[in-house]
Amino acid sequence: MIGVYQILSASREITMNRRTFLATTAAAAAAATNRRTFLATTAAAAAAATMKAASAATVTPFGQTGAPTRSTGPLPLGPLPGSRYPDSHLESAKPKLSFGPNDFPAFAGTMAVERVATGFRWAEGPVYFPAGRYVLFSDIPNNRIMRFSEDDGHLSVYRQPSMNSNGNTIDREGRLITCEHSGRRVTRTELDGSITIIADKYNGKKLNSPNDAVVTSDGAIWFTDPVYGIGGFYEGIKAEPEQEKHNVYRVDPKSGDIKVVVDDFVEPNGIALSPDEKKLYVIDTGFTDGPDNPSHIRAFNLDVGAGKVSNSKVFAEMPKPSITDGARCDTEGRVWCSVGWGDPNEDGVRCYTPEGDLLGKIHIPETVANLCFGGQQRNRLYICGSTSLYAVYTSVQGAMKP
């Protein structure tokens, strides 16, 4: 028989165990709550960090890339339709009875203007690489650099995206120099394929949209910087210009310093060197910004050692509304330049004496942007004409020094 004391003792023990159970349960619940709070807080922090990282990693596309060009049939390759020796696409500025175009060095006898590649949106900036016997040129809206191999006529993509590259040239070490619209920079492709940024800012502000470049014998890079590549979303990425003026720049080959050499252009465009490097030719296509602006080529006296130009003068006026976009010289100092955007009868190439007198024209059935000499004998003129690449053998040799 259980006594009263035993009953009371058992009751107290049950009460104490209950309190211990409740306390333990409460502690466990609190711990669980804290754990949930910790996990929720950690998850929220992780989500915030992820969102921040994602936001920080957002970048614009590597240039604007046009949709594929659809066509029921490409333009025919080979000599242009109706070609007959002497080729009627060559026109002398001094017409008279003669064997072929009179005194026009584009005439080489049994030759004709040929279309060697087609299918582009806007072909620009050709440069010839003698060691590989190929031409590189930009297809700006399609955001690519194309390669045409002259030995077998093969066409391929050299680089895509190209940052909407425009002008290309080659330095004295055989490296590609490229002006990029959407990159807003000038780059050099090294012999191992890596890319070096030569210039992308001046005075801490972004360049406009580098357009064309040449390299002097000391290794300095001279380039033009209009605003065409940031004016819309077709040939680059639209942006506000940060430079107050549209300049011509020089990059020092040793220090890498960038300085303005000419600052009074409306829209500096194509650029070329005379074969003796005593003249620098720069095209102003300011007419695209207004009818009272220039459409001409300017010539400067060039001092390579000092890195300066002087004595600016208008070398040749273009027949408005046509403009010239690019130029190159032959070994005799004649200036060959593109013509387009105006009278279709003026579309093509013009050739001038070193004094600025017109020698003749090469008629192309498309608006022409730029050109360069190439071929094993440097006597083949490659011409970027809108959707196609053209070529014509001449009786001269290109200076081949950009």
DATA-V276451 format. One record per pair of residues at least 24 apart in sequence whose ideal C-beta (glycine too) atoms are under 7 Angstrom apart, sorted by the first residue. I is the first residue (numbers start at 1). J is the second residue. D is the distance in Angstrom with one decimal. If there is no record, write none. Layout:
i->{I	I}
j->{J	J}
d->{D	D}
This chain:
i->{60	62	62	63	63	63	63	63	63	63	64	64	64	64	64	64	64	64	64	65	65	65	66	66	66	69	69	74	74	75	75	75	76	77	77	77	78	78	79	79	80	80	80	80	83	85	87	87	87	89	89	89	90	90	91	91	91	92	93	93	93	101	103	104	104	105	105	105	105	105	105	106	106	106	106	106	107	108	108	108	111	111	113	113	113	113	114	114	114	115	115	116	116	116	116	116	117	117	117	117	118	118	119	120	120	121	122	122	123	123	123	123	123	123	123	124	124	124	124	125	125	125	125	125	125	126	126	126	126	126	127	127	127	127	128	128	128	128	129	131	135	135	136	136	137	137	137	138	138	138	138	140	140	140	140	141	141	148	150	150	164	164	164	166	166	166	167	167	167	169	169	169	169	170	171	171	172	172	172	177	177	177	179	179	179	179	179	180	181	181	181	181	182	182	182	184	185	186	186	186	186	198	199	199	199	202	202	202	205	205	206	207	208	208	208	209	211	212	212	212	212	213	214	214	214	214	215	216	216	216	217	217	218	218	219	220	220	220	220	220	221	222	222	222	223	224	224	224	224	224	225	225	226	226	226	248	250	252	261	261	262	266	266	269	270	270	270	270	270	272	272	272	273	273	273	274	274	275	275	275	275	275	277	277	278	280	281	281	281	283	283	283	285	285	287	287	287	288	295	295	295	297	297	297	315	316	316	319	319	322	325	325	326	326	326	328	328	328	328	329	330	330	330	330	330	331	331	331	332	334	334	336	336	338	338	338	338	339	340	340	340	341	349	362	364	373	373}
j->{237	161	163	143	161	162	163	164	182	236	141	143	164	182	233	234	235	236	237	142	143	161	121	141	142	119	121	118	119	115	118	388	115	115	116	118	114	115	112	114	112	113	115	365	112	110	111	112	113	113	362	363	360	362	360	361	363	360	358	359	360	360	359	359	360	334	351	359	394	395	396	351	360	362	392	394	395	393	394	395	392	393	362	364	390	392	390	391	392	388	390	148	153	389	390	391	148	155	388	389	387	388	387	387	388	387	369	386	369	384	385	386	387	388	389	166	369	370	384	165	166	167	168	212	370	370	371	372	382	384	168	169	170	372	372	373	374	382	170	174	374	382	168	176	168	384	389	162	165	166	168	164	166	181	235	234	235	389	374	375	229	235	236	211	212	229	211	212	213	213	214	215	402	402	215	219	215	217	219	213	215	221	210	211	212	213	223	210	209	229	235	236	229	236	237	209	210	210	213	221	223	251	249	251	258	243	249	258	242	243	242	243	241	243	246	236	269	269	270	271	326	271	271	272	273	402	402	273	277	304	277	304	253	304	253	250	251	252	253	307	251	248	250	271	249	248	268	269	271	282	249	268	267	268	269	282	307	307	308	309	309	293	294	325	324	325	326	327	370	327	328	329	329	401	402	329	333	329	331	333	399	401	302	304	302	309	315	327	335	324	325	327	323	325	320	321	323	323	320	322	323	324	327	337	356	352	356	343	346	346	369	370	369	370	371	371	372	373	398	399	373	396	397	398	399	396	397	399	396	359	396	371	381	368	369	370	371	368	367	368	369	367	383	392	390	398	400}
d->{5.7	4.1	6.2	4.4	4.8	6.8	4.7	4.3	3.8	6.8	7.0	6.2	6.0	6.4	5.5	6.4	7.0	6.1	6.3	6.4	4.1	6.6	5.4	4.1	5.0	6.3	6.3	5.2	5.7	6.2	4.6	6.0	7.0	5.3	6.4	6.8	5.9	6.8	4.3	5.3	6.8	5.2	6.5	6.8	3.9	5.6	6.7	4.2	6.2	4.6	6.1	4.6	6.6	5.8	5.8	4.6	6.5	4.6	4.5	5.6	5.1	5.9	6.7	5.6	3.5	6.7	6.6	6.7	6.2	5.2	4.6	6.2	6.1	5.5	6.8	5.0	6.2	4.9	5.5	4.5	6.6	4.4	6.5	6.9	6.0	4.7	6.5	5.2	6.8	5.2	5.5	6.4	6.6	5.5	6.8	5.0	5.3	4.9	6.5	4.2	5.8	4.2	6.8	5.2	7.0	6.9	7.0	6.5	6.5	3.9	6.8	6.6	7.0	6.7	5.9	5.4	4.8	5.4	5.6	6.8	5.3	4.1	4.4	6.9	5.6	6.0	6.5	4.4	5.0	5.3	4.3	5.3	5.4	5.7	5.5	6.7	3.2	6.8	6.4	6.4	5.8	5.3	5.7	6.7	6.9	5.6	6.5	6.6	4.5	5.7	6.5	5.4	6.0	6.8	4.7	5.6	5.7	5.9	7.0	6.8	6.4	5.7	4.6	5.3	6.9	6.7	5.6	3.4	5.7	5.2	5.8	6.2	4.0	5.9	4.4	6.9	6.6	6.6	6.7	5.3	6.3	6.3	3.8	5.5	6.1	5.6	6.1	6.6	4.6	2.8	5.7	3.4	6.9	4.4	4.6	5.8	6.6	5.0	6.2	6.6	5.4	5.7	6.8	5.5	5.2	6.4	6.8	5.4	3.9	6.1	4.7	6.6	5.0	5.5	6.4	6.0	5.7	6.5	5.0	4.9	6.5	6.7	5.3	6.4	5.2	4.7	5.3	6.8	6.0	4.9	6.2	6.5	5.8	5.7	3.3	5.6	6.3	6.3	5.0	6.2	4.3	6.8	5.2	6.3	5.6	5.5	3.8	6.0	5.4	6.6	6.3	6.8	4.2	5.7	6.2	5.9	5.4	7.0	6.7	5.6	6.4	4.8	6.3	5.8	6.9	5.6	3.8	5.1	6.6	4.3	5.5	5.8	6.8	6.6	6.8	5.5	5.5	5.7	5.5	5.9	4.0	6.7	6.1	5.3	5.8	5.5	6.3	5.6	6.3	5.5	6.8	6.3	4.7	6.7	6.0	7.0	5.7	6.8	5.3	7.0	4.8	6.4	6.5	6.4	5.1	5.5	5.3	6.9	5.8	4.8	4.7	5.7	6.3	3.1	5.9	5.9	5.6	6.0	6.3	4.8	7.0	4.3	6.1	5.5	6.0	7.0	4.9	5.4	6.6	7.0	7.0	6.3	6.8	4.1	5.8	5.6	5.7	6.1	3.4	4.8	6.8	5.7	6.1	6.3	5.9	2.2	6.1}
